[in-house]
Amino acid sequence: MPHLAAVGPSDGLARAGEERLAGEESARGAVRSERRKEILRQRREELGLSQEDLAARLRISVRAYGNWERGLVKEWTDRKLLALAEALEMSERQCFWLFRVMVDRDPPPTWRAAEENRLPEDPAQRDYLCDYAALMESVPYPSFLVDHRWDVALTNSAFDQLFQSVRPHPTALPDDNFLRFVLFHPDAAGVLEDHEPAWCVPLLAQFAAALAVAPEDEGLRSIRQEVARDPFMEAAYRYGVPHWLSMRGAEAAEMDGAVRTVRHPDPRWGLVRCRMVAETSRMLDAMGLTRITLILSAPQGAPVGPVRGGGAGVMHQQGARLRAVPSLGE
């Protein structure tokens, strides 16, 4: 019912509005509470740890940690959250979202990411990775370094831009573990076109081969357990992958040279074809790392993608070609 702006709504309407807002806030609080419990439990299970194991890492009683995981904490202090992030081997991104979910603010600037502690101890290898990060950053295409578990060691800005719209997730962020992202993140299908046949099945085939080579690897076994808990992925792993390999051959699962499609958030790219190029070097191989680059191909008649200092854009304008193939004018 209309009312005079100077007078405002009736007291009854005001009370109804306040009750509605209070109800909405209560519902959001309940969702937030469940999210807090989920992020701790999922990360602990991902690492294959029991509550007793995590309590030992935190040097607190099992009962005390059980209360933490159930959300029965009087106050989440920085000290508690940082200790929890370290015990759960969280990356910088995961620690950021831990603080955001638990206390709705950023971690303190003194936080050092757990991933820093996982850098090679060899100073030469550490220096090499720092320089390699600069090399990757000069590439205009999404590029990232992964190990045999698909844990991501490095990404460039183009990779971060491609996945910038992905929402937080406790275990399946694209710059944390790419396999988990493809298999379990609800936003993966929004970025990776033809998600199930073009991305899930080939990566599951690669995962099956890796697990066959290293069946005792804790990281791979943890992923296998997570696959087993998902009925759809378990069926794809047990039945879909063998059938797919029998029809297409083992080489179809190779990353290097595979052509896929991604949906880029930058409208200059949009839905775009990409070729996956997997490569390593002597130093990267010694660290068990492989670099994967997604070479984006602008559709015919569309503008070329993001240009960095005369990189890909200039190459297209000059009519780049393979040196071994002469041009029509030669």
C-alpha positions as CSV (number, residue, x, y, z in Angstrom):
1,M,0.0,0.0,0.0
2,P,1.4,3.5,-0.9
3,H,2.4,5.8,1.9
4,L,3.9,9.3,2.3
5,A,7.6,9.3,2.0
6,A,7.9,11.8,4.8
7,V,6.0,9.5,7.1
8,G,7.4,6.1,6.1
9,P,5.7,2.7,6.3
10,S,3.5,1.7,9.1
11,D,4.9,0.2,12.2
12,G,3.4,-3.1,11.2
13,L,5.1,-3.1,7.8
14,A,8.4,-2.0,9.5
15,R,8.2,-4.9,11.9
16,A,7.4,-7.3,9.1
17,G,10.4,-6.1,7.1
18,E,12.7,-6.5,10.1
19,E,11.4,-10.0,10.8
20,R,12.0,-10.9,7.1
21,L,15.5,-9.6,7.2
22,A,16.2,-11.4,10.5
23,G,14.9,-14.6,8.9
24,E,17.1,-14.2,5.9
25,E,20.1,-13.4,8.1
26,S,19.4,-16.5,10.2
27,A,19.2,-18.7,7.0
28,R,22.5,-17.2,5.7
29,G,24.1,-17.9,9.1
30,A,23.0,-21.5,9.0
31,V,24.5,-22.0,5.5
32,R,27.7,-20.3,6.6
33,S,27.9,-22.5,9.7
34,E,27.6,-25.6,7.5
35,R,30.2,-24.3,5.1
36,R,32.7,-23.8,8.0
37,K,32.3,-27.4,9.0
38,E,32.5,-28.6,5.4
39,I,35.8,-26.8,4.5
40,L,37.6,-28.4,7.5
41,R,36.3,-31.9,7.0
42,Q,36.8,-32.0,3.3
43,R,40.4,-30.8,3.5
44,R,41.2,-33.2,6.3
45,E,39.8,-36.1,4.3
46,E,41.5,-35.0,1.2
47,L,44.8,-35.4,3.0
48,G,43.8,-38.8,4.3
49,L,43.9,-37.7,7.9
50,S,41.8,-38.6,10.9
51,Q,40.7,-36.2,13.6
52,E,43.3,-37.8,15.8
53,D,46.0,-37.1,13.2
54,L,45.0,-33.4,12.9
55,A,44.8,-33.0,16.7
56,A,48.3,-34.3,17.0
57,R,49.5,-31.8,14.4
58,L,47.8,-29.0,16.2
59,R,49.0,-30.3,19.6
60,I,45.5,-30.2,21.1
61,S,43.2,-32.9,22.3
62,V,41.0,-34.9,19.9
63,R,38.0,-33.6,21.7
64,A,39.1,-30.0,21.2
65,Y,39.7,-30.5,17.5
66,G,36.3,-32.3,17.2
67,N,34.7,-29.1,18.6
68,W,36.7,-27.1,16.0
69,E,35.3,-29.2,13.2
70,R,31.8,-29.0,14.5
71,G,32.1,-25.2,14.8
72,L,31.9,-25.2,18.6
73,V,34.5,-22.4,18.9
74,K,34.0,-19.4,21.0
75,E,36.3,-17.2,18.9
76,W,38.4,-17.9,15.7
77,T,41.6,-16.1,16.4
78,D,44.3,-15.5,13.8
79,R,46.5,-17.9,15.8
80,K,44.0,-20.7,15.6
81,L,43.3,-20.2,11.9
82,L,46.9,-20.0,10.9
83,A,47.7,-23.1,12.9
84,L,44.8,-24.8,11.2
85,A,45.9,-23.7,7.7
86,E,49.4,-25.0,8.4
87,A,48.2,-28.3,9.8
88,L,45.9,-28.8,6.7
89,E,48.8,-27.9,4.4
90,M,46.7,-25.1,2.8
91,S,48.0,-23.0,-0.1
92,E,47.9,-19.2,0.0
93,R,44.6,-19.2,-1.9
94,Q,43.0,-21.8,0.4
95,C,44.2,-19.9,3.5
96,F,42.6,-16.8,2.1
97,W,39.2,-18.5,1.7
98,L,39.6,-20.2,5.1
99,F,39.8,-16.7,6.7
100,R,36.9,-15.4,4.5
101,V,34.6,-18.3,5.4
102,M,35.5,-18.4,9.1
103,V,35.8,-14.7,10.0
104,D,34.9,-12.8,6.8
105,R,38.3,-11.1,6.5
106,D,41.7,-11.6,4.9
107,P,44.6,-13.4,6.7
108,P,47.2,-11.2,8.3
109,P,50.1,-10.1,6.1
110,T,52.5,-12.1,8.1
111,W,51.0,-15.4,6.7
112,R,53.5,-17.4,4.7
113,A,51.8,-19.7,2.3
114,A,52.3,-23.5,2.9
115,E,53.3,-23.8,-0.8
116,E,56.4,-21.7,-0.1
117,N,57.5,-24.4,2.3
118,R,57.1,-27.0,-0.5
119,L,59.5,-25.3,-2.8
120,P,62.7,-27.3,-3.6
121,E,65.4,-27.1,-1.0
122,D,68.1,-26.9,-3.7
123,P,68.9,-23.2,-4.1
124,A,69.6,-23.7,-7.8
125,Q,66.2,-25.3,-8.4
126,R,64.5,-22.5,-6.4
127,D,66.2,-19.8,-8.5
128,Y,65.3,-21.7,-11.7
129,L,61.6,-21.7,-10.7
130,C,61.7,-18.0,-10.0
131,D,63.1,-17.3,-13.4
132,Y,60.7,-19.8,-15.0
133,A,57.8,-17.9,-13.5
134,A,59.0,-14.8,-15.3
135,L,59.2,-16.8,-18.5
136,M,55.7,-18.0,-18.1
137,E,54.4,-14.6,-17.3
138,S,55.7,-13.4,-20.7
139,V,53.4,-15.9,-22.5
140,P,50.0,-14.5,-23.5
141,Y,48.3,-17.9,-23.2
142,P,47.2,-19.7,-20.0
143,S,50.2,-21.7,-18.7
144,F,50.8,-23.7,-15.6
145,L,53.2,-26.2,-14.0
146,V,51.9,-29.5,-12.5
147,D,53.4,-32.5,-10.9
148,H,52.3,-36.2,-11.3
149,R,49.4,-35.6,-8.9
150,W,48.2,-32.5,-10.9
151,D,49.2,-30.3,-8.0
152,V,49.8,-26.9,-9.5
153,A,53.2,-25.3,-8.7
154,L,53.1,-22.2,-10.9
155,T,50.5,-20.3,-13.0
156,N,50.7,-17.1,-15.1
157,S,48.4,-14.2,-15.3
158,A,46.7,-15.5,-18.4
159,F,45.8,-18.7,-16.5
160,D,44.4,-16.7,-13.6
161,Q,42.3,-14.6,-16.0
162,L,40.8,-17.7,-17.6
163,F,39.6,-19.0,-14.3
164,Q,38.9,-15.7,-12.6
165,S,35.1,-16.4,-12.3
166,V,35.6,-19.7,-10.5
167,R,34.1,-19.6,-7.0
168,P,36.1,-20.7,-3.9
169,H,36.3,-24.5,-3.1
170,P,38.0,-26.2,-0.2
171,T,39.9,-28.8,-2.4
172,A,39.3,-28.2,-6.1
173,L,40.7,-24.8,-7.1
174,P,42.2,-24.7,-10.6
175,D,45.5,-23.2,-9.4
176,D,45.7,-25.8,-6.5
177,N,45.0,-29.2,-8.1
178,F,43.9,-29.1,-11.8
179,L,42.6,-32.7,-11.8
180,R,40.4,-32.1,-8.8
181,F,39.1,-28.9,-10.4
182,V,38.1,-30.7,-13.6
183,L,36.4,-33.6,-11.8
184,F,34.8,-31.9,-8.7
185,H,34.4,-28.2,-9.0
186,P,30.8,-27.1,-9.9
187,D,32.2,-24.2,-12.0
188,A,34.5,-26.4,-14.2
189,A,31.9,-27.0,-16.9
190,G,31.4,-23.2,-17.2
191,V,35.0,-22.7,-18.3
192,L,35.8,-26.1,-19.9
193,E,33.5,-26.7,-22.8
194,D,32.3,-30.3,-23.5
195,H,33.3,-30.8,-19.9
196,E,32.6,-34.5,-19.5
197,P,33.8,-36.1,-22.8
198,A,36.6,-33.6,-23.6
199,W,38.1,-33.0,-20.1
200,C,36.8,-35.5,-17.4
201,V,37.3,-38.7,-19.3
202,P,40.8,-38.0,-20.7
203,L,42.0,-36.8,-17.3
204,L,40.5,-39.8,-15.6
205,A,42.4,-42.0,-18.1
206,Q,45.6,-40.2,-17.3
207,F,44.9,-40.5,-13.6
208,A,44.3,-44.3,-13.9
209,A,47.6,-44.7,-15.6
210,A,49.4,-42.6,-13.0
211,L,47.8,-44.6,-10.2
212,A,48.9,-47.9,-11.8
213,V,52.5,-46.7,-11.8
214,A,52.4,-45.4,-8.2
215,P,49.6,-47.2,-6.4
216,E,51.0,-46.3,-3.0
217,D,51.2,-42.5,-3.7
218,E,49.1,-40.9,-0.9
219,G,48.1,-37.9,-3.1
220,L,46.8,-40.2,-5.9
221,R,45.1,-42.5,-3.4
222,S,43.3,-39.5,-1.9
223,I,42.0,-38.5,-5.3
224,R,40.9,-42.1,-5.9
225,Q,38.9,-42.1,-2.6
226,E,37.3,-38.9,-3.7
227,V,36.3,-40.4,-7.0
228,A,34.9,-43.4,-5.3
229,R,32.6,-41.1,-3.2
230,D,31.1,-39.6,-6.3
231,P,28.8,-42.1,-8.0
232,F,29.0,-40.4,-11.4
233,M,32.8,-40.2,-11.4
234,E,33.2,-43.7,-10.0
235,A,31.1,-45.1,-12.9
236,A,33.1,-43.1,-15.4
237,Y,36.4,-44.3,-13.9
238,R,35.4,-48.0,-13.7
239,Y,33.4,-48.4,-16.9
240,G,33.5,-45.2,-19.0
241,V,37.3,-44.9,-19.2
242,P,38.1,-48.5,-20.3
243,H,35.4,-48.3,-23.0
244,W,36.7,-44.9,-24.2
245,L,40.3,-46.2,-24.3
246,S,39.2,-49.3,-26.2
247,M,37.5,-47.2,-28.8
248,R,40.1,-44.4,-29.2
249,G,43.3,-45.9,-28.0
250,A,45.7,-44.9,-25.2
251,E,47.1,-42.0,-27.2
252,A,43.8,-40.2,-27.0
253,A,44.5,-39.5,-23.3
254,E,47.7,-37.7,-24.0
255,M,47.6,-34.0,-23.1
256,D,50.3,-32.8,-25.5
257,G,48.6,-31.9,-28.8
258,A,45.1,-32.4,-27.6
259,V,42.6,-29.9,-28.9
260,R,39.9,-28.6,-26.6
261,T,37.5,-25.7,-26.2
262,V,37.3,-23.2,-23.4
263,R,34.9,-20.4,-22.5
264,H,37.0,-17.3,-21.8
265,P,35.6,-14.6,-19.6
266,D,37.1,-11.9,-21.8
267,P,34.6,-11.3,-24.6
268,R,37.4,-10.8,-27.1
269,W,38.0,-14.5,-26.8
270,G,34.6,-16.0,-25.8
271,L,34.2,-19.7,-26.8
272,V,37.6,-20.5,-28.2
273,R,39.5,-23.5,-29.4
274,C,42.7,-24.3,-27.6
275,R,45.6,-26.7,-28.2
276,M,47.3,-28.2,-25.1
277,V,51.1,-28.2,-25.3
278,A,52.8,-30.2,-22.6
279,E,56.6,-29.8,-22.2
280,T,59.3,-30.1,-19.7
281,S,63.0,-29.3,-19.4
282,R,66.0,-31.0,-17.7
283,M,65.5,-28.9,-14.5
284,L,61.7,-29.2,-14.5
285,D,62.0,-33.0,-15.0
286,A,64.3,-33.3,-12.1
287,M,61.6,-31.6,-10.0
288,G,58.9,-33.8,-11.4
289,L,57.1,-30.9,-13.1
290,T,55.5,-30.5,-16.5
291,R,54.4,-27.2,-18.1
292,I,51.0,-27.2,-19.8
293,T,50.1,-24.2,-22.0
294,L,46.7,-23.7,-23.6
295,I,47.3,-22.1,-27.0
296,L,44.1,-20.2,-27.8
297,S,43.0,-19.8,-31.4
298,A,40.8,-16.8,-32.2
299,P,37.8,-17.9,-34.4
300,Q,37.9,-16.8,-38.0
301,G,36.9,-13.1,-38.3
302,A,37.2,-12.5,-34.6
303,P,39.7,-10.1,-33.0
304,V,42.9,-11.6,-31.7
305,G,43.0,-12.2,-27.9
306,P,44.8,-10.1,-25.3
307,V,48.0,-8.6,-26.5
308,R,51.0,-8.1,-24.3
309,G,53.8,-5.8,-25.5
310,G,53.8,-6.9,-29.1
311,G,53.4,-10.6,-28.4
312,A,50.7,-12.8,-29.9
313,G,48.9,-9.8,-31.6
314,V,52.0,-8.8,-33.5
315,M,52.7,-12.3,-34.5
316,H,49.3,-12.7,-36.1
317,Q,49.6,-9.3,-37.8
318,Q,52.9,-10.3,-39.4
319,G,51.4,-13.6,-40.7
320,A,53.4,-16.0,-38.6
321,R,54.1,-19.4,-40.2
322,L,56.3,-22.4,-39.7
323,R,59.8,-21.7,-40.9
324,A,60.0,-25.1,-42.7
325,V,57.0,-24.1,-44.9
326,P,57.7,-21.5,-47.6
327,S,55.3,-18.7,-48.1
328,L,53.3,-18.4,-51.3
329,G,55.6,-15.6,-52.5
330,E,58.8,-17.6,-52.2
